[in-house]
Amino acid sequence: MIRISKFFLPYIILLLILGFKGEIIIAFFLVFIHELMHYLTARILGFSGFDIEILPIGAVLKVKDLDEANAKEDIIISLSGPLLNLILAAVFYILFIFFNRPYLHLIYSSNLAIGIFNLIPAFPLDGGRVLRDILSIKTIYRKANEISVRVSMILGSIFMFIYFVSVAANKSNFNLGLISIFILISSIKEKERIVYLIMGYIIKKKYRFIKRGYIENRSMSIFYKKDLLSALGMVDKNKYNLFTVLDENMAVLEILYEEEIIQAIKAYGNISLLSYIDIKKGKNTL
């Protein structure tokens, strides 16, 4: 399904008023090809179901099953679009050298710009996902997301600062201002949705397990004074997580399962692990 953002048409009209014409058509065609490459790569890796949302600064592909991808698969899918643009940039640059046509240079420069732009490590760009995937290989998913969001917000703020400096110098770049706002808003949304994202991963994990017939386990020890959300934030989205709750003397108090933690949050809120264990043992003695 292809959806058009409500900001798309007003943005196009504004650019036409400012004098941009053929460049827009070429740019959005290349962005569509970019997203199509993501889709084809995802299909090759076994993922299906997609939406393409056309935004003022390009397009975003949303693959329905992409949340099931592990970090390496997501890196491959995320890099496929920018790499295609960079390859096309090289091809059209060579063609431009041989034939010296202005439109060949335009296609070359547009591909180069789109390829490099999407490698910026900021959300919702491909570079933001790649950074998070690389970090998630070395640390827990929530921590990787927090670092990626922080980097994204810093870059968005830098772009916004550059935009205001350019405005003060009477050399304003409208697109840069729009991009910085888009990055900052996307970063804030990414930060806010992380807990719900992890809960969604746990729910989807059940159906993936039934479909595949197996799932890798991950065991972690956690201090009993930590709260339920802290435990939830340590969940690995691609593994079934078990938490061994320990006291100060490293004695085992309880073993909790990931879906049990979600149910506990729904029932009691973000209480400490010790409080939940007391409630659980109190119920067991009834």
C-alpha positions, 0 to 999 in steps of 0.5 A: 500500500502506498500512502501520501503524507498530508504534508507532501502536496503543500511541500511540492507546491512550495518547491514549485513556487520557489523554482524547482521543477524537473529536479523534484521528479527525478529526486522522488523517482530515485527515492522510490527506487531506493525504497524498492531496493529495501523491499526487494532485499527484504523479500530475498531475506524472507520478509513480506508485507509492506507500506510505502509512505511518501513524505516531504523529504522522500519516502519510508518503506515499512515492512510488516515482518521487519521487526523479526529481523535480527541485527545483521539482516536489518543492516543488510536491508537498511544498507541496500537502498543507499548502496544502490544509489551510490552504485547508480551515482558511479554509473551515471558519473562515468556516463557523464564523463563520456557523453557530457549531458547535463541530465546525466550529471543531475542523475549522478548528483541526485543519486550521490546526495540520496545515498550519502544522506540516507547513511547519516546516523539519524532517525528515520534514515537508514543510517539511524537503523544501521547504528542501532543494529551495530550497537545492539550486537554489543549491548542490549536493544534498549541501550542501543536505541537510547544511544542511537536516539541521542546521536540522532537528536544531536545531529538534528540539533546541529542541522537546525543550528546550521539552518539558523546560521544560514538564515542569519546570513541570508543564505537560508536552505529551506530543505535543511530546516525541514530535515532537521525538524523531521529528524528531531521529531522522529528521534523524540517519537523513537525515544517515546515508543521504545517500551511499547516496541519491546512489548510488541516484540515479545508478543510477536515472538510467540507467533514467530516461535510457533511458525519456526518451531524453535527460538534461542534462549537468553538468560540474564541475572538481575538485582532484586531492587531493579524495577519491572521496566528495567528488566523489560528494557533488557529483553533481546527482541530475537530471543526468549528471555529468562531473568534470574533475580539475585539478592546482595549475596548473589542468592537466587530469589526467583526466575522470571520469564519475559511474558510474566514481566509484561503481565506484572507491569499491566497488573501492578505497574512499575514496581520493584522485582522484590515487590513482585516476587513477594506478591507472587509468593503471597499468591502461591501460598493462598 
